[in-house]
Amino acid sequence: MDYKHHEYEVRNLLPLFHLATTLRLARKSSVPLLIEGQRIVQDSSDIIDYLDQRFPHKPLTPRQQEEANHAREWERWLDEEVGVTLRQWFYFHTLPDTPHALHFLEQDAPAGRCRTFRRFFPLVRFAMQRKMHITPRSAGQALSRLERALDLLDAVVGKQPFLVGVAFSRADLTAAALLSPMLAGGRTDAELQHVYAPPVWAWWQSFRQRPVYTWMQDIYRTYR
């Protein structure tokens, strides 16, 4: 929506509490949801498809079919190899650390809802751990997969500015969005050390040396 310069309003939903909204509006419990008039679109990929049809200027899907297919393949791969793995590993270390967990989960949520959310957080934590199959073993496996995925991304973005073709696309958007919890966002090392759980902070210091981290910062600076 930012990229297409279309006005919108964000409503951030808290984990578990989000079910009351998503299941009332759509068939699945997942976010994101895009609501425009009577139209409700669920899932990032479907939202991008809809926006490219509704607002065709500055398309996120490449116009050439081969590149469009390639971008969608990147999108699916990134979701599994970066999105799923980063969530499992990140929340394995973050959920048990209540102050750090609340920092991420409550971002931009209304203060009144946050107070209620904190009372129910032990239940939310348990539900998230069950839903994402978070265990010591799965977290270790997730980190190995994530590191391999980042190695591949390093190799690609070290040679070219975009994952597909010669323009920003849904592939780049997906990569940057899924890695956004690791984006420093102008914060100092001291601020980040306060924000991240200690194991995440330790890993982030090596992550920021990767080419994909510099690439991600450039993507946000240019296209967000």
Secondary structure, DSSP 8 states (H G I E B T S, - for coil): -TTTT---------TTTTHHHHHHHSSSS-S-EEEETTEEEESHHHHHHHHHHHS-SS-SS-SSHHHHHHHHHHHHHHIIIIIIHHHHHHHHHHTTSHHHHHHHHTTT--HHHHHHHHHTHHHHHHHHHHHTT--HHHHHHHHHHHHHHHHHHHHHHTT-SSSSTTS--HHHHHHHHHTGGG--TT--HHHHHHHS-HHHHHHHHHHTTSHHHHHHHHHHHHH-
